[in-house]
Amino acid sequence: MSSLTERKARLIVHGDQPYNAEPPLDRLRASYRTPAKDFYVRSHGDLPDLDEAA
């Protein structure tokens, strides 16, 4: 699994708060099925800051 930083580098980020991104059009057209790494990210709210220790 790739990190969020690696994933952001592959996607066109339209907004960070809330986070919205999509793959470039040429990658969507490359295959009938969209690979999981190229899924759209659509969020309607901010991402929560979670405490890993809790």
N, C-alpha and C positions, 0 to 999 in steps of 0.2 A: 504494500500500500504506500502510496506517495504522500509526502507531507503537504500541508496546505500551501506552503510557499512554492513547492514544485507545481502543484495544481494551478495556482494563480498564474504562474509563468506560462502555462499552456492555454489559458483562457483570456478572453477579452473581459476585463472587469469594468462594469458600468457603474458600480457603487460599492463602497465599503461599509456603509452604515445605512440601511441594511445591505448585506452582501449580495450582489447580483452579478452573475458572470455567464458567459457563453463561449463555446469554441468558435474558432474562425470558420466561416462558411465553407471553405474548401475541405476542411476535415469532416464537416457534416455531409457533404456531397460525395465523399470518398467511399462510402459504404451504405448499403440499404439499412443496416442496423447500426445504431449509434453505440460505439464502445462506452463502457462505464466511465472511463477516464474523461470522456467528452460530454458527459451529461451537463445540462444546464443547471445553474444554481440560482434559485429564486427564493428570496426571503422577504417577508413582510414585516419583520421586526429585527431588532438588534440581537446579536448573538450574546448569550449570557457569559459572564466571566465566572468560571467554576473553579473551586478550590480542590485540587487533586487530593490533598491530604484529608479532606472531609469526606 
